[in-house]
Amino acid sequence: MKKINIDDILDFAADKSARKAIFKEGQLDTGLLLYTPGQTTPDHKHSDIDEVFYVISGEGTITINNEEMHVKEKDIIFSPNGETHGFNNTSSDNWVVLQIKIETSKKN
């Protein structure tokens, strides 16, 4: 078992959004997505990863398949592989999102 306190890894970057790894084991990969006001992650997609996003604090916009969705603290979003998604902190506060990635294809 491993334990990490989120406050210990909150390290926002001034120039671009940041991802702080939490745990990686087998097909599971978790991390924090950290956005200061105005920071973004461009729309993109993964062919071999399902993702779950849980908003820990703050709020922003997630674009899924070109449709914008406002999300806030305690919202949870599922983005299956092949779905285009992106992030934009449209608020005046920091935005913290837990990212859970599950690889859907097995490595040989």
N, C-alpha and C positions, 0 to 999 in steps of 0.2 A: 504494500500500500504506500502511496505517496500523497503528501499534502502540501499545498501551496496556498498562501494567503494572497489574494489578488492585489491588495495594497502594496505588497512587496515587489510586484513586477510592473506596476503602472509607471510607464516611462514614455510620455508623449514626445514626439519629435516635432520640432518647429517647422521643418521644411516639407514633410510629407507624412501620410498616415503610417502607422507602425503595426506590426504583428509581433506579439510576444508569445512564444511557445509555452505551453503548459505541460501537456503529456503527449507522448507518441508511443504507441504500442500496437504492433501488427497493423491492421487496417484502420485503426483509430488515430486521429491526430487532432488535438485541441489547442486552441490559442485564443488570445485576446486581440481584437481589432481595436486600435486606439486612434481616435480622430479628434483633432482640435477643430474649432470652428472654421468652416470653409474647406476642410480637407475632403478628398474623394478617393475612391478606388474606381477606375473606369469599368464600364460594362465588360464582362468576360464570361466564359463558360468552361466547364470541365467535362470531358467525355467519360471520365472514370471515377468521379467523386460525387457522392451525395453530401449536402451540407445542411446543417441546422445552425441558425443564428438566434441567440437570445440576448436581448438588450438588457444589460446590467444597469447602466445609467445613461442619462441623456436622451437625446432624440435626434432623428435625422430621416433621410429618405433612402429607401432601397428601391432600385429599379429592377423589376423582374420581367424579362421578355418585353422590354420597352414600356412597361406600365409602372409608373411611380406609386409607391406606397409609403405613407408616413408611418414611422414606427417610433415607439417610445418605451421607456422602462417597463420591463416585464412582458413585452411582446416577444413571441417566438415565431420564427419563420423557417419553413422547410424549402430547400431548393434542390431538386433532384438533378442528377447528372444530365448534361445537355441543355439545361435551362440557363439563359443569359441573366446575369445579375451584376449590380454595381451599387456603390454606396456614396452618400453625400451628406456630410454634417451641415445641415442648413440652420442649425441653432447657434446661439451665442455661448454655449457651454461645451465642455468636452463630452465625447460620446464613447462609451465602452460597450463592445459587443463580444460575447462569447461565441467563438466559432468552433463547431464540431464537424470534422470532416471524416467521412467513412469511405474508404476506397472500395469501389464496386467491382474492380477486376483484380484477379489474383496475379501476383508476380510469379514468373517461372524461374 
